[in-house]
Amino acid sequence: TMTDTFTWAATSQSTGTTTATVKRARFGDGYAQAAPDGLNARLRSYQLQFVGNRSTINEIVAFLDGHVGQSFFWRGPLGTGLYGCDTYTDSHLGGSVFSITATFEQTYQP
């Protein structure tokens, strides 16, 4: 199956975090070793905010709900990759303005 692409633009308030997975071994004499854990030892995560009218926010919610447990392509600030979204919060900002805040976590596939 073809992987879908998330195309909506996030606000400039969105932030990203990169976490490295590292194996560490410490020895009694103060010596320590560290090495990347696995082939994909770096995991990127983004806290994203999207603002729009009810229709736009509903389209985003429908996309995210339709991809529970599935990866999708998303072009982040550091390039395009596979991501998943397990958590999002929606809110009404007043009038016809709505927002959704979502956490996109990088995924890897064999």
C-alpha positions as a Python dict, from the first residue, in 0.01 Angstrom:
ca = {
    (1, 'T'): (0, 0, 0),
    (2, 'M'): (106, 355, -63),
    (3, 'T'): (186, 571, 238),
    (4, 'D'): (-18, 890, 269),
    (5, 'T'): (134, 1235, 313),
    (6, 'F'): (28, 1485, 580),
    (7, 'T'): (18, 1818, 395),
    (8, 'W'): (-121, 2078, 637),
    (9, 'A'): (117, 2355, 750),
    (10, 'A'): (190, 2397, 1120),
    (11, 'T'): (223, 2734, 1292),
    (12, 'S'): (563, 2884, 1364),
    (13, 'Q'): (514, 2799, 1734),
    (14, 'S'): (577, 2431, 1664),
    (15, 'T'): (889, 2278, 1819),
    (16, 'G'): (1095, 1965, 1764),
    (17, 'T'): (1301, 1743, 1994),
    (18, 'T'): (1560, 1487, 1895),
    (19, 'T'): (1650, 1208, 2137),
    (20, 'A'): (1940, 972, 2085),
    (21, 'T'): (1919, 614, 2205),
    (22, 'V'): (2255, 520, 2349),
    (23, 'K'): (2384, 200, 2509),
    (24, 'R'): (2611, 278, 2802),
    (25, 'A'): (2841, 57, 3003),
    (26, 'R'): (3006, 188, 3318),
    (27, 'F'): (3293, 16, 3489),
    (28, 'G'): (3417, 33, 3847),
    (29, 'D'): (3733, 225, 3762),
    (30, 'G'): (3536, 521, 3623),
    (31, 'Y'): (3575, 408, 3263),
    (32, 'A'): (3259, 420, 3050),
    (33, 'Q'): (3166, 318, 2697),
    (34, 'A'): (2882, 456, 2486),
    (35, 'A'): (2751, 351, 2146),
    (36, 'P'): (2441, 417, 1936),
    (37, 'D'): (2164, 167, 2012),
    (38, 'G'): (2052, 15, 1682),
    (39, 'L'): (2046, 136, 1324),
    (40, 'N'): (1806, 422, 1395),
    (41, 'A'): (1949, 561, 1715),
    (42, 'R'): (1799, 906, 1674),
    (43, 'L'): (1428, 973, 1726),
    (44, 'R'): (1269, 1303, 1632),
    (45, 'S'): (948, 1424, 1786),
    (46, 'Y'): (755, 1742, 1705),
    (47, 'Q'): (493, 1929, 1905),
    (48, 'L'): (287, 2089, 1628),
    (49, 'Q'): (4, 2338, 1631),
    (50, 'F'): (-241, 2386, 1345),
    (51, 'V'): (-490, 2674, 1339),
    (52, 'G'): (-782, 2707, 1101),
    (53, 'N'): (-1156, 2702, 1056),
    (54, 'R'): (-1369, 2410, 1171),
    (55, 'S'): (-1352, 2241, 829),
    (56, 'T'): (-971, 2248, 813),
    (57, 'I'): (-931, 2119, 1170),
    (58, 'N'): (-1186, 1843, 1101),
    (59, 'E'): (-982, 1738, 794),
    (60, 'I'): (-669, 1712, 1011),
    (61, 'V'): (-854, 1514, 1278),
    (62, 'A'): (-996, 1279, 1014),
    (63, 'F'): (-645, 1222, 872),
    (64, 'L'): (-495, 1151, 1216),
    (65, 'D'): (-786, 928, 1322),
    (66, 'G'): (-755, 739, 995),
    (67, 'H'): (-385, 673, 1058),
    (68, 'V'): (-394, 534, 1411),
    (69, 'G'): (-110, 283, 1430),
    (70, 'Q'): (2, 371, 1076),
    (71, 'S'): (291, 585, 957),
    (72, 'F'): (252, 875, 718),
    (73, 'F'): (495, 1102, 538),
    (74, 'W'): (541, 1452, 678),
    (75, 'R'): (785, 1721, 571),
    (76, 'G'): (938, 1864, 885),
    (77, 'P'): (1198, 2136, 917),
    (78, 'L'): (1480, 1881, 879),
    (79, 'G'): (1332, 1700, 580),
    (80, 'T'): (1064, 1447, 493),
    (81, 'G'): (1027, 1133, 700),
    (82, 'L'): (783, 877, 832),
    (83, 'Y'): (587, 984, 1138),
    (84, 'G'): (300, 867, 1353),
    (85, 'C'): (64, 1057, 1581),
    (86, 'D'): (-77, 894, 1893),
    (87, 'T'): (-173, 1214, 2077),
    (88, 'Y'): (-352, 1533, 1981),
    (89, 'T'): (-561, 1800, 2152),
    (90, 'D'): (-820, 2014, 1980),
    (91, 'S'): (-961, 2344, 2101),
    (92, 'H'): (-1194, 2623, 1997),
    (93, 'L'): (-1011, 2957, 2008),
    (94, 'G'): (-1326, 3162, 1962),
    (95, 'G'): (-1542, 3266, 1670),
    (96, 'S'): (-1462, 3053, 1366),
    (97, 'V'): (-1104, 2978, 1474),
    (98, 'F'): (-1005, 2631, 1594),
    (99, 'S'): (-673, 2467, 1667),
    (100, 'I'): (-524, 2125, 1710),
    (101, 'T'): (-197, 2048, 1887),
    (102, 'A'): (-42, 1716, 1789),
    (103, 'T'): (273, 1522, 1869),
    (104, 'F'): (437, 1365, 1563),
    (105, 'E'): (693, 1095, 1642),
    (106, 'Q'): (937, 967, 1383),
    (107, 'T'): (891, 602, 1287),
    (108, 'Y'): (1108, 360, 1097),
    (109, 'Q'): (1007, 72, 875),
    (110, 'P'): (1216, -226, 769),
}
